Amino acid sequence: MIAPTDFTTFMRNYQNMVFSTAIRLVGNEAQAEDISQEVFLKAYEHFDNLQTSPSAGGWLKTVTTNLSLNHLTRYRNRWKFFSEFKRQDDSGDEDREVEFAAPDEFFGGIDSEEHREWLQQALEKLPEHQRVPLVLFHFEDMPYDEIAKKLRVSLSKVKTDILRARAALAQVLMRSGATHEKFNA
């Protein structure tokens, strides 16, 4: 029998990581709370193995990521990536992908708790189809090919969507930057 205090301590040690992983992916606090509860129900079922496992945090993060992705898949009305948008060339007869650019080191300066909160708020403003691959790549350290498998899209689509999500996030952060700096002055 599991001692309730042991599991409570275990849960307290990992609750912030589980919740922050879920909210970054689903972008909704109530849904992230539900997913977190579900993660800890699964953890309780496997607690005999998890309580002494050095990889418990990794297991929890994987379960949280999978449950979040399952939730998004289940409740998504339509999955449409920005990479599906085309524009007419000047001649009017050739479609080209819309190009976006963002620096690869975009997240390098986000260290302090205050900056992480600011980034979290900006991530929540992104549409789901941009936020999910971006979070999986930059916050979950998932390689492109694994993201493509999880999301059931092509590798090139994942790369394009992450690039576009970075550009969109940069725009959100730039728009909110003036407000952010006003409050921190």
C-alpha positions as CSV (number, residue, x, y, z in Angstrom):
1,M,0.0,0.0,0.0
2,I,1.3,3.5,-0.9
3,A,1.7,5.9,1.9
4,P,-0.4,9.0,1.0
5,T,2.4,11.3,2.3
6,D,4.9,9.7,0.0
7,F,2.8,10.3,-3.1
8,T,1.9,13.8,-1.9
9,T,5.5,14.7,-1.6
10,F,6.2,13.2,-5.0
11,M,3.4,15.1,-6.5
12,R,4.5,18.4,-5.0
13,N,8.0,17.9,-6.3
14,Y,6.8,17.6,-9.9
15,Q,3.5,19.5,-10.1
16,N,5.1,22.7,-11.4
17,M,6.9,20.9,-14.2
18,V,3.8,18.9,-15.2
19,F,1.6,21.9,-15.2
20,S,4.0,24.2,-17.1
21,T,4.5,21.5,-19.7
22,A,0.8,21.1,-20.2
23,I,-0.1,24.8,-20.3
24,R,2.6,25.5,-22.8
25,L,1.1,22.9,-25.1
26,V,-2.6,23.4,-24.7
27,G,-2.5,27.1,-23.9
28,N,-5.5,26.9,-21.5
29,E,-5.1,26.9,-17.7
30,A,-8.2,24.8,-17.0
31,Q,-7.3,22.2,-19.6
32,A,-3.7,22.1,-18.3
33,E,-5.0,21.5,-14.8
34,D,-7.2,18.6,-16.0
35,I,-4.2,17.1,-17.9
36,S,-2.0,17.5,-14.8
37,Q,-4.6,15.6,-12.7
38,E,-4.7,12.9,-15.3
39,V,-0.9,12.7,-15.3
40,F,-0.8,12.2,-11.5
41,L,-3.5,9.6,-11.6
42,K,-1.3,7.6,-14.0
43,A,1.7,8.3,-11.8
44,Y,-0.2,7.0,-8.8
45,E,-0.9,3.8,-10.7
46,H,2.8,3.4,-11.4
47,F,4.1,4.9,-8.1
48,D,5.8,1.7,-6.9
49,N,8.2,2.0,-9.8
50,L,8.3,5.8,-10.0
51,Q,9.1,6.6,-6.4
52,T,12.7,5.1,-6.7
53,S,13.2,5.8,-10.4
54,P,15.8,8.4,-11.3
55,S,13.9,8.9,-14.6
56,A,10.5,9.8,-12.9
57,G,10.7,13.4,-14.1
58,G,11.3,12.3,-17.7
59,W,8.4,9.8,-17.4
60,L,6.1,12.5,-16.1
61,K,7.1,14.9,-18.9
62,T,6.6,12.3,-21.6
63,V,3.1,11.4,-20.2
64,T,2.2,15.1,-19.9
65,T,3.3,15.8,-23.5
66,N,1.4,12.8,-24.8
67,L,-1.8,13.6,-22.9
68,S,-1.6,17.2,-24.0
69,L,-1.1,16.2,-27.6
70,N,-4.0,13.7,-27.4
71,H,-6.2,16.4,-25.9
72,L,-5.3,18.8,-28.7
73,T,-6.0,16.1,-31.3
74,R,-9.3,15.1,-29.7
75,Y,-10.7,18.6,-29.4
76,R,-9.3,20.3,-32.4
77,N,-11.9,21.4,-34.9
78,R,-9.4,21.7,-37.8
79,W,-5.7,21.4,-38.0
80,K,-4.4,24.0,-40.4
81,F,-0.7,25.1,-40.5
82,F,0.5,28.4,-41.8
83,S,2.7,26.4,-44.1
84,E,-0.4,25.7,-46.1
85,F,-0.8,29.3,-47.0
86,K,0.3,30.3,-50.4
87,R,0.6,33.7,-52.1
88,Q,0.2,34.6,-55.7
89,D,3.4,35.6,-57.5
90,D,3.4,39.0,-59.2
91,S,2.7,37.3,-62.4
92,G,-0.4,35.8,-60.8
93,D,0.2,32.3,-62.0
94,E,2.6,30.8,-59.5
95,D,1.9,30.0,-55.9
96,R,4.8,30.4,-53.4
97,E,5.0,29.7,-49.7
98,V,4.8,32.8,-47.5
99,E,8.3,33.4,-46.0
100,F,8.8,34.3,-42.4
101,A,12.1,34.7,-40.6
102,A,13.2,34.6,-37.0
103,P,16.6,34.2,-35.4
104,D,17.6,30.7,-34.3
105,E,18.8,31.9,-30.9
106,F,15.5,33.6,-30.1
107,F,15.1,32.0,-26.7
108,G,18.7,32.5,-25.6
109,G,18.0,35.6,-23.4
110,I,15.0,34.2,-21.6
111,D,16.5,33.2,-18.2
112,S,14.8,35.0,-15.3
113,E,11.4,34.0,-13.8
114,E,10.0,37.3,-15.0
115,H,11.1,36.7,-18.6
116,R,9.7,33.2,-18.5
117,E,6.3,34.5,-17.4
118,W,6.4,37.1,-20.1
119,L,7.3,34.4,-22.6
120,Q,4.5,32.1,-21.3
121,Q,1.9,34.9,-21.8
122,A,3.2,35.4,-25.4
123,L,3.0,31.7,-26.1
124,E,-0.6,31.6,-25.0
125,K,-1.4,34.2,-27.6
126,L,-0.1,32.0,-30.4
127,P,-2.6,29.8,-32.2
128,E,-2.4,26.1,-31.3
129,H,-1.0,25.1,-34.7
130,Q,2.0,27.3,-34.1
131,R,2.5,26.9,-30.4
132,V,2.6,23.1,-30.3
133,P,5.5,22.4,-32.6
134,L,7.4,25.4,-31.2
135,V,7.0,24.2,-27.6
136,L,7.9,20.6,-28.4
137,F,11.1,21.7,-30.1
138,H,12.3,24.5,-27.8
139,F,10.9,23.5,-24.4
140,E,10.7,19.7,-24.6
141,D,13.9,19.3,-26.7
142,M,12.1,17.0,-29.1
143,P,13.9,16.5,-32.4
144,Y,12.1,17.5,-35.7
145,D,11.6,14.0,-36.8
146,E,10.0,13.0,-33.5
147,I,7.7,16.0,-33.6
148,A,6.7,15.1,-37.2
149,K,5.8,11.5,-36.0
150,K,3.8,12.8,-33.0
151,L,1.9,15.3,-35.0
152,R,1.5,13.0,-38.0
153,V,2.9,15.6,-40.5
154,S,6.0,15.7,-42.7
155,L,9.4,16.7,-41.5
156,S,9.5,19.8,-43.8
157,K,6.1,20.9,-42.5
158,V,7.4,20.7,-38.9
159,K,10.5,22.8,-39.8
160,T,8.5,25.4,-41.6
161,D,5.9,25.6,-38.8
162,I,8.5,26.1,-36.2
163,L,10.2,28.8,-38.2
164,R,6.8,30.6,-38.7
165,A,5.9,30.1,-35.0
166,R,9.2,31.8,-34.0
167,A,8.4,34.7,-36.3
168,A,4.8,35.0,-34.9
169,L,6.2,34.7,-31.3
170,A,8.7,37.4,-32.1
171,Q,5.9,39.7,-33.3
172,V,3.8,39.0,-30.2
173,L,6.8,39.7,-27.9
174,M,7.7,42.9,-29.8
175,R,4.1,44.1,-29.6
176,S,4.0,43.4,-25.9
177,G,7.5,44.6,-25.3
178,A,6.6,48.3,-24.8
179,T,4.0,47.3,-22.3
180,H,6.4,44.9,-20.6
181,E,9.1,47.5,-20.3
182,K,6.6,50.1,-19.0
183,F,5.8,47.9,-16.0
184,N,9.5,47.0,-15.4
185,A,10.8,50.6,-15.5
